[in-house]
Amino acid sequence: MDSLVSTEWLANEMGASDLRIVDATWVMAGQGDPAADHERAHIPGAVFLDLEDVRDTAAPLPMMLPPAEKFASRMQSLGLGDGSRIVIYDNSPYRTAARAWFMFRTFGAHDVAILDGGFAKWQAEGREVASGREAPRHRHFTAWADRKQVRALDDMKANLNSGAEQVVDARSASRFSGEEPEPRAEIAAGHIPGSVNVPIARLFEADGTYKSAEDIAGVFEAAGVDINKPIVTTCGSGVTAAVLAFALHLLGKDAALYDGSWTEWGADPSTPKEKSAA
């Protein structure tokens, strides 16, 4: 299974015994109720993965990766287990299927794909939808984690001096430059010194599908990113940073992700902040 699959491919694979479909829609507080939307309409057989429910609730930051055991437990209850082929979709402006994809890979599931165009494209094509909640059979998901592609605050501070990894920020140009205040009042505006800006909207076609590999490479290169050198992605809270990581994965590049992202960096009085034109 490719990492990015089409709606046509998924429609043809529906009913395969090892296929699991996951709705990983997430939005900011006050922007809607993805769980209720899922109950009203979802791709047949899809289960709802609540990203709020699989975060590290012991962490002071909003969307940190959970312990492996917690992730495995949540996946088992959704019928997602070892040996499953998992296709993730969303209906979010933040393209949150990518965050779920990053989490699955971190916690040991590698036969995982994103549905190109998401639920919006599926619906626009008039494909079948279901309502209510699926009742999946519990499956074993091995608790395991490989955090080599995850960066913490100390890693990012050290990188300021070493420059070992290029830092690419997924937020909007106005938030990156500091012209627009952060949505969280306690967070300073601006960006990590030396980082560059690739807003996620630049990676998609008008219909919500990912651009071609050639065009994605061009987007990064236009921003001053050398895709052949190490990269760490960042954003507001670690969610849209995963979109950059997935886009780079489509180019055959494994990027790291700063899990605390600007919510952590911008709130820390000891970290340097930069404001400039994006």
N, C-alpha and C positions, 0 to 999 in steps of 0.2 A: 504494500500500500504506500503510495506517495504521501509526502507530508501535507500536500495541498490537494484536495479532491474536489471535483465538480459536483454540482447538483445532479447532473445526469448519471455520473458514476454512482453516487449514493443511492439514487432511485433504483438503479439496476442491482445494487448489492443488498437492498432491504430484504430482511428475512434470513440472511446468512447466520448460521448458528453462533459464530464467534464475533459477530459485529455488535458493537454497543454505540449508541448515539447519545451525546451529552449536550444539553443546553446550558451554556456557561455565561448567560447574560448577566451583567452587573452594571449598575449605574450609581451615581452619587446619590446621597440622601436627598430626598425631596424631588427626585427626577422620575419617579415611577416605582412600580412594584413588579419586578421581573418574575417573581414566583407566581403571582396572580396571573400575569400575562401568559406564563407557561401553561397554567391550568386551562386558560381559555383556548389556547392554540399552540401546538408544537408539532414537530416532525414525528410521525408515528413511531412509537417505541422509545422515544427520547426520554431520558431522566433529567431532572433539574439539579445541577450542581451549584449550590449557593456558595459563592466565593467568600462571603462573609462568615460562613459556617466552617470553612476550612483554613481560616487564618490563625495565627498564633495569638489567642486572646490574652495570654500572659504578657505580651509585649506592649509597650506604651505607644507603639506606632500602629497605624490603622490596618495594613494589609500584609504583614510579615508572614513568611512561610512558616507553617506549623511543624511540630515534631513529626517524624515519619510515622509513628504509631497512630497519631490522630488522623493523618491523611489516609492511611491504610484503612482505618476503621470506617471513615466516611465513605470511602470508595466501595468497601464491601457491602455496606448498607444500600448502595445504589446499584448493586449487581455488577460492579466493575471489578474484574479480577485478573489474575495471571492468565495469560494466553488470549486475552481479549484484543480485538482490533477496535480502537476507539476513535470515533469521529466526533469532533467538537464543533459546535456552532454558537453564534450569539446573535442578538438583535440590539446591539449597543453601539453608541457612537465611539466608545472607547475600544472597540474590537477585542472584547475581553476573552474571546476564545483563545487568544494567544497567551494570556496569563495562565489559563488552565493548561494549555499545551506545555508551557514552561514548568508548571508544577508536576505534571505527569512525568515528564522526562527527569526532573530532579529526583522524583521518588520512585524511579525504576521502571516505568512503563514507556517503552520506546516505539511500539507499533501504534502511534498516535498521529492523527491528521486533523487539519482544520478544513471545514467546509467553505470553499471559496464563495464569497458573496453572502454567506450566512442565511439566516431565516428570511431576510427581506427578499433575497433572490429566489429562494424556494417558493415563497408565496407569490411573487411576481410572475412566476412561471405557471401558476395555477396547480401546483402539486398538492397532493393529499396532506391534510393536517388532522391531528387528533386533539381531543380535549380531555380534561381531568388529569389524574396522576397515574403514571405507570406503577405497577407493583412488581419490581424485579426480584428475582431469586438471589439470595445472599451468595456471594462468591468470595473465594479467598484472594486477598491482595497482600502480597508479601511486603512487610514493613522494611523499607530499605531506602537509603538516601545517598546521593552523590552531589555534594555541594561545591564541586570544583568550579562551577560556573556562577556561583553566588558570591557577591562582594559585600563586605560590612564597612562600617564607618572608618575603622582603622585602616582597612585596605585602601579606601579612597583618599584618606589623608596621606598615606605613604605614596600613593600614585601622583600626588601633587609634585613631589620632589623627583620621583623616578621617571615619570612620564612613560611608564612601561605600557600602559593601555590608553588608547584614545577614549575619551569620554563623550558619548553621544546622547543628547537630551531629546526626549520625545515630546516635550510640552509645546504649546503654541509659541509662535515667535514672540508675541507680546509678553507672555509670562517668562520666557527665557531671557529676554532683554531687561526685564524688570519694569517695563512700562505698565503692565497690568498687575495689580496686587494678587497675591495668592488667595485661593478660596478659604484657606484656614487662617484666621486672623493672627495667630501667634507665629506664623511662618514669614520670614523675611522674603523680599522679592529679589529676583536675580538668578544667577546660575553658578555652578562650580567653575572656578577660574580655569581657563584653558579648554573648557568643553565646547562642543559645537552643537548646533541645533538642526534636528531633522524631525519636524512635526509629522505625526503619523499620517495625516491626510495626504501627504505627498506620495505615499506608497500605493494609493488605490486609484482605480479607474472610477468613472462617474457612476457605474452600476454597483460599486462596492466590492468588486473583485480586485485581487492583487494585480499590480502591474506586472509586465513581463520581467524576467530576470535581468535582461539588458537594461530596461528602464529603471528598475530598482537600483541596480549598480550605479546608474547615472545620477540618481537622486543623492546617494551617499557621496559620490565623487564631487558633485556640485557643491556639497556642503563642506568639502575639504577633508573628507574621511578617506583614508587609505584602507580599503577593505581587505588587503592582504596583510595588515598588521593587527595586533591584538586590540580588541574593542570591548568596552564595558558600557552598557546602556543604562540610562536613568530616566526618571520622569517625576511625577508628583509623589506617587506612593508605591511605585513598583509594578503598576498594572500596564500602562501603555509602553513602558520600557520593554515589555515582553513582545510587543508588536515589532519593534525594531529588531529584537533578537530573532524572532521568527523570520522576518524578511531577510536577515543576513543568513539564516539557516537555509533559506531557499537558494542562496548563492553559494552554498557549501561552506559557510563560515560559522564557527561556533563562538558566539559572543557571550560574555558574562553579563550579569545583571546586578545592579546595586539595589538591594532589596528595600532598604530604608528610603532611598531616593531623596528628593528635595524636602519631603516632610521632615526627615531626620536632619539633613544637612542645613536646611534653612532655619531650623529651630535651635540649632546648637550655636551658642555665642562664641565658641572657640574656632569655628570654621570660617575661612575667608569666603566672601561673596563678591560676585562681580556683576555689574550692570553695564550693558552696552547694546549696540544695535545687534539684532540677531543675524 
